Amino acid sequence: MFTAAFYNIQNLLAEKRGVHDVFNVVGAGSATASAFGLI
């Protein structure tokens, strides 16, 4: 569940920014962590 959300956010960021780099991974990681922190 956590991993799936992480990869989905990562792909979303990559599409939005047009690049796939470390910032997408970091952004997806923090977004996923905060999303799961709310649950």
N, C-alpha and C positions, 0 to 999 in steps of 0.2 A: 504493500500500500504506500508506504513512505517513499520507496524507490520509484514507483510509478509516477507519483506526484512530482518528485524531483526531476525526472526525465521529461515529463510533460512541460513543466515550467521552463526547463532548460531549452527545449525545442521552441517554445513560444518566444523566449528572449532572442534566440538565434534568428528566428524569422523576422521579428520586429526590428532588430538592429542590423540584420543582413550579414552578421559575422558570427563565427563560432569561436569564442576564445575563453580564457580563464574567467573573465568577468561574468559570463553567462553562468558558469558553474557556481561561482561564489554567490551571485544574485539568486539563482535557483535554490541554492542551499539555505540561504537565510530566509527566503520567502517560504520555503517548505517548512523550515524549523518554526517560523512564526505562525504559520497556518496550523501546524500540529500542536503548537503551544496553546492555541486558543481552544482546542477541543478538550 
